Amino acid sequence: LICNFNLKMKVIVKIKSDNHDSSSSPTKAENDTPILIRPDWMLPQSKHHRCHAFTREGRAGCNLGSKCKYSHVFTPTKEVPSISNRSDIFDIYHEYFGFHLKDADIHEKAECMSCRTWYTSGLICPKEGTIYYAAYGSDFHKSPQGVFWYKNSDSAITALAGVIKSALDNRIVKDTSAQNARSIASNSRIKNDVLPFIQRPDWMIPAHKWNKCRPFLSNGARGCNLGVRCTFAHVHMPNEAALPHIETRTDVFFKTYYELFGFSLKESDIKRKVEVTVSGHWYTAGFACPKYGTIYYSAGAYNSYRSSQGLFWYKSFSDAVSALGGIFLIAWGKYHAQSQSHLSPPQKKQRTSSLPPLPAETDLQCLYRKLFPKCNNLSNKSFHVESTHINSKRYFTAMLLSSAEQGKVYAAEGNGGLFYEDKWWYNDEKIARRACFPVLFVELERARKIKCAYSMSRWRKSHHS
């Protein structure tokens, strides 16, 4: 029994000794690295505390930049890419922000410990105020304070360059849906561009609305049916499956809205937002439904790029409006029919029509008053005019929004125009406007409001006082 007891005691002592050897303790390298009084040695005296919101979520948590009363410190969560050349830090910064760093912008710190000089480095971004510390890289030694130390200055600077490159590379979060994969792949250069970052991502919410309406976000109108009377903003938030994947023309968007609500939209109802970065101009669009007050934002479609804030940006305003129209049509179940008709778009060709000729009267104000004596005069807002280039030549098309008929839309058609991409195009804007009236004459004849469309087309004020 005594022998067995002694054997058990030896086993227990052995296990405790092994556990003690495997316990976590600072390595020799960590013990030899310097200990700083201020580990956050780059923080200025005016901002001696870190911004916790920026530390947790980056610019999505706090986008005040240098205006924030706390310091924005970028902390890499994993090893950063290795940079081989010390001077690469200047090239990286110029590529993203478009201006050159100075040698004075890069801060180095050297400390002696155990007869050895240790180096680390940092940078305060001159553009945004973000603080970057050297981390990881080659031959680094991490102190118990979390500071990365290096045996020479070059290693500290190249590690700092890797941290900055990692931070800037992670800013672009593109729309990677299957519909947009082809358009993104065709423009690989965009990965080096910086998308806009704005202070109010929900930039369409008016000041008198407190915030987003949560019941509406969860269940739409079933969650809150107050519409414009709600004290919170009703914002339409589509999921990935409800993003448009083809172009939606503005006239289809406007016409669908009129068919749904009997109300004619104007160009001014579509709000645009333009931001400028080193990569050029970026556009997005928004729309607040006049009927229900619901806010829609551009999302999806071709040539779209999603920022870290969840906003979709486009290289042209027309692309942004096209995506906005698609979002609205999907929300109201009117997108499928358009998608089917878009599968085989008509090619450019000339086409004859049974419409009457262009009106002989060139004064369209006078002609409209002849048709609707009790109506006000036409204004520039009564016509929606677009232009495009076909074989390097400029053409125009137009739509008449008839105010006497609650904004009913009449699109230009026939009479010598070119039929291209589902529209009729003319080489003169005035002709495009006049080409809307034969369509109006035919509709009024069918409604028995005029006797003959052809007679109306030949009418002139000078002949009929």
N, C-alpha and C positions, 0 to 999 in steps of 0.2 A: 504493500500500500504506500509506504514511504517513497519507494522508487517511482511508482506511478504519479504521485503528487509532485515530486521534483521534476518529472518529465513534462507534466502539464504546465508548471510554472515556467519552465524554459521556453515552451511554445508561446505562452502569453507574452513573455518578455521579448521574444523575437518579433512577434506581430506588432507590438507597440513600437519597437525600434524601426521596423519597416515603414510604419505609418508616419513616424516623425521624419524620416528621410524624404518621403514623397510629398510632404506638405509644401504648400505654396509659400515661397519666400523670395525676396528680391535676388536676382542674379547678380553676379559680380559686375556685369556691365551696368546694371541699373544702380548698384551702390556707388559706382565710380562716376556716374553722371552728375552734373551740377544740380544743386537745389536752389531755386529762385525764391526771393521774397515775394515777388509778384509773378506767378506762373503765366497770367494773361498780361505779359509785358508790353503788348502792342496796344492795349486799351488806353485811350487818352484820358486825361484827368477829368474832363467834362462828362465822360461816359464810362465810368469805371465799373459798370455792371453789364452783363450780357442781356440781350433781348431774348427771353425764353420762347416767345412765339416764333421768332426767326430760327432759333436753334432746333425747334421741333419740326417745323414745316417749311423752312426756307422762306422764299419770297411770297409763297402762298399764305404763310402765317402772318407776315408783316412786310408790306411793300412800301414802307415810308422811306427806305433807303437812308441817306445821310440825314434826313429830317427827323428820324426817330431819336428819342432822348436816351435810348440805350444802344449799346454797340452790337452790330450785326457781325457775328463770327461764324464763318463757314467751317463745319466740322465734318471731314470725310468719314463715312461709315465703313469703308472698306479700302483695300489697297488701291492706290491711284496709279495711272499709267506712268511708266518710267520715261523720263526725258534725258536724252544723252548729252545735249549741249546746253551750257549755261545761258547762252544768248537766246535760246528758244523762248524764254519767258517774254521777251520783247515782241517776238513774232506772233505768239499766241494772243497777246493783248491787242496788238494792232489788227489782227484778223477778226476779232469779235467786236471791238469797240471803235476801230477806225482811227485811233490816235496812238502816238508812241509814248511808252513809258520813259521816264528818266531814271538814271542811276540812283538819284536821291529818293525815288519812290520805294526802292527795295531796302528794307532794314535788315541788318545782320547783327547777331548777338554772339559774342565770344566769351566763354567762361573757362577758367582754369580749375582743374580738379585732378588730384593725384598725379601731379607733374605732367598733365596732358591738357591741351587746349581743345575745347569742344565748341561746335558751331551750330547755330540754328538761324532761321530767317523768317521774315514776315512781310506782308504787303497790305497797305490800306488802299483799296480801289479808289483812284481819283474821281471816277465817274459815279459810283454808287455808295461809297463809304464802307463796303464790306471788308472785313479783316480776314486775311488768309495766313495760316501758319504752315511752315514746312512740316510734312508728315510722310512717313513711309519712305519710298525711294530705295536707294542702294546703301547698304552698310549703315543702317540707322540703329540707334539705341534709345529706347523709350524710358524716360525717367519715371519714378513713382508719381510725379506730379502730372504725367501725361504729356510732357514736352519731348519732342523728338530732337535728338542731338546727333551730330555728325562729326567725323574726324577732320573734315576739311570744308572750306567755304563753298567750293563748287558743288559738292554733294548736297549741301543745304539749299543752294539756289535751285538746282535741278529738281529737288524734291518739292520745293515751293511751286515751280512751274507745273509739275504734275498735278498738284492739288488744284491750281487755277484751271487747268485744262479740264480736269474732271468736273469741276463745278459748272463750267460754262457748257460742256457737252451735255450735261443732264438737263439743261433748260428746255430743249426742244422735245416736246411730246407730241408726235404727229398722229394724225388720224390714220390708224392702221386697219381700217375695215377693208373687207375684200373688194368693195366697189372702188375704193380709192387707191388700192395698192399699185395699180398701173400708173396712175398720174403721179404718185409720189416717187416711184422708181425712175420715172423719166426725168426727174429733176433732183439728182443726187446732191447738187451743190447746196440745196437749201439746208442741209444738215449743219452747215457752218454758219448759218444766219441766226440772228437773235430775234425771236418773235416779240411783239409788244407785250409789255406788262403794265397794266393800268391800275389806278388806285381803286376804282369802282368797277369790278367785273360785271355787276348787275347795273350797267350804266343806263338802262332804259327805265328803271324804277323811279318815278317822280318823287320829289322831296316830301310831298304830303302823305305818301304811303310809308308806313312804319317799316315794313319788311316783307318778305315773301309770306304768302298765305299757306300755312302748312297743310290744312285740310285739302286745299286745291292741289297742292303738289302731290298728295297721296292718292286722291280719287277724282281729280278734275272737278267738273261741275257738280258731280254727286257729293263731293266733299264740301263744297261751298258754292252755292248758286246765287250769291249776292251780286256778282258781276262788278260793274263800276262802283256800286255802293259799298263794297267791302273796304274796310280801312286798311287792309293789307293788299299787296300787289299779287295779282294772279299771273304767274309766269309759267308758260308751257315748257316743260323739260322733257324732250324726247329721249328714249333709250336708243341703244346702238342699232336695234332692228328697225327703228322708225326714222332713220336718216335717209334723205333722198340720194339717188345715185345717177340721175340724169338731169339735164338742164331743164329748167322751168321758165318759160317766157313770161315777161312782165304782163303782156296782154292777157295771157291765160290766167295768171294770178288775179288780175283786176276783174276779169270777166267772171271768174268763179265766185269771187267775193260778192259781186253784184247779184249773181244768181242765188246765192245763199241768203243775203240780207237785204237786197233791193237798195243797196247804197253804193255809190261810186267812189272808189278810192282815188286819191290824187298822188302825184309824185311826192308832195310834201309829207304825206302820211308815212313814207318810208324814211326812217332816220338812218343816217350814215355815221360811221365813226372811222376816222383816218388817223393812223399813227405812223410815225417815221422812225425807223431804226437804221443801222448801218447798211442793212440789206435793201433799203428803199422804203417805199410806201406800202402800208398794209391796210386793208379795208375789211370792215364787217358791217352788218346792217341789222336793224331792229324794227319792229312794227307793233304798235299798240292798237288792237282792234277797236274801232270807234263804237261798235255795237255793244260788246261785252267787256272791253277794257283789258282783255288778255294780252300779255306781252309775248311776242315770238322773237327769237334770235336766229340769225343765220347759222346753219350747221350742216355738215356733210357736203355732198355733191363733189364734183371734180375740183381739183386744184385747191383743196382745203387743207389747212394745217392747224392742228389743235395745240394751243399753248398750255402751259402748266396750270393756268387758271381755268381751263376747260372751255375757253373761247375759241371759236373757229375764225381764222384769218385768211384773207384772199388777196391775190395780187391785183385784182381789179374790182371796182365797185359793182360792175355788171355780174360778175361771178357771185358776189355776196348777195345781191338781190335775187339772183336765180335760186340760190340755196334757200333763201328766206321764203320764196314762193313755194318751193317744194315742201318745206316744213309745214306751211299752212295747209297745203293740199292734203298732205298725209294726215294731219290732225283732224281734218273734216271728211276723210274718206273719199277724196276726189283725185287721188294721185294715180290709181291703177289704170283708169281709162287713158290718162295722158301718157303713161308709160307704154301702153300697148300701141298707141298711135305714133309714138316716137321710135318704135323699132324699125320702121321703114320710112324715113322722112323723104318727102318728094325732092327731086333734084331740080337744079336750076333749069327753067324752061319758060317759054312764052306760052300764054294760054288765052284763048278768046273767051268771052263771056256774053251772056244774053242781057247784060246790064245796059241801060241807056248810056249815051255818051257823056263825057264830062259836061257839067253845066256851062251854058253859054255865058251866064252872069258870073263875072269874076269877083264881084263884091259879095263875099260869103255872108257878111252881116246882113245885108239886104235880102239875100236869098233865104236865110234862116227866119227872118222876120216875116217873110212872105208865107212860109210854112206854118209858123207859130206866131201869130200877131200879138198874143198876150204875153209872150216870153221876153225876158231881158236879152240884151245883146250877147253875142258870143264873146268870149275872152280868150286870152292865150292859154288859159288852163282848160279850155274846152277841147283842145287838141293835145293828144299825146304823140309826139314825133320822135322817131328813132332813125338812126343812120347806120350804114355799114358800107364796106368796100367789097365790090365784086369785080374780080379781074383788075384790081388797082384803080377802079373808078368808084366814086362815092354815089350811093343811092339812099333814098329816103322812103320811109313808110309812115303812115299816120293813122290815128284812131280818133273819131269824133265822139265825145261824151255829151250826149244830148241832154241839156239841162231841163228842157221842157218835158222830157220823158223820164225824169228822175235818174238821169245819168246813164241811160241806155247807150251801149257801145256800138259804133258802126266803124268797121275797119275798111281801109282803102282796098279796092279790088278792081282788077281788069283795066280796061282803057289804056292799053299800051304798056302796062307795067311788066316787070319781070317777076315771075313766081319762083321764090327761092326761100327754102327753109320755112315753109308754111306761111309765108307773108308775100305781099305784093310790094315791089320796090320800084321807085321812080327816080329819074335823074334830076328832079327839081322838087324842092320841098312844097312849093305852092301847088304843083300838080298833085302831089300826094294828098294834100288837104282837100283839094277839089274832088279827088277820086273817092272820098268818103260819101259824098252826096248822092251819086247814083244808087248806092246801096240803101241810103235813107229813103230815096224816092220809091224804090221797089217795096220796101217795108210799109211805107205809108199808103201805097196803092193797095197792098194786100189787106191793110186795116181799114180800107175805104175812107181814108182821110183826105186823099186827093184822087182825082179822076184818072189821070194818066201820068205815069212816070216819065215817059218820053216827052210829053208836052211840058212837064215841069223842067226837064233838062234843057229845053229850048227857050225857056222864059228869060226875058231880060227886062230890067227896070226901065230902060229908055223906050222900049216898045210898049210897056204897060204902065202908064203913069197912074 
